[in-house]
Amino acid sequence: MSELIPAKPVDNTPISRMAYYQKLAVAGVTLFLAFIMLQFCLILAQLKRGNYFRRNIRKLLGALNVPLGMLLITGLERIFFRGYNLPTVNIPPSNQVNASTWVNPPDFARLQDYSKAAPTLIHGTSIAIGVALAIIIFTEAALNG
């Protein structure tokens, strides 16, 4: 996000200032949309915890929290901020997708080749990844359980 906000214009020409203000506008709109997404997800979380709907609907709201937020933000961006060139995810067309690159089979000959890294670094990294994944999984189970 901070990459979009330059510290100052490169030079004082009108074109440079216009590009600078356009970058500031894009950064502001992106931050605003992120804030709206946060508020929407928090409201859905409150609805999930409340007794406003039946249990099945509350479970669906919890499970579809982020996709519903993405639909809302996409709609807001298309309706109100169409003139801004906002950063988006580039998804290739369906006829250009190569499904064979989705899965890379491991090279079993190099499975034990740790190059020049120390074994303690490798084991420490694997423990850190395991702890982080355990926290993420337990948090997900607690939020959606």
WOQUIVEN-V231478 format. One record per run of one state. SS is the DSSP state (H for helix, E for strand, L for the rest). FROM is the first residue (numbers start at 1). TO is the last residue. If there is no record, write none. Layout:
BEGIN
SS_FROM_TO / SS_FROM_TO
END
This chain:
BEGIN
L_1_1 / H_2_4 / L_5_13 / H_14_49 / L_50_54 / H_55_63 / L_64_64 / H_65_80 / L_81_93 / H_94_96 / L_97_98 / H_99_101 / L_102_107 / H_108_110 / L_111_118 / H_119_144 / L_145_145
END
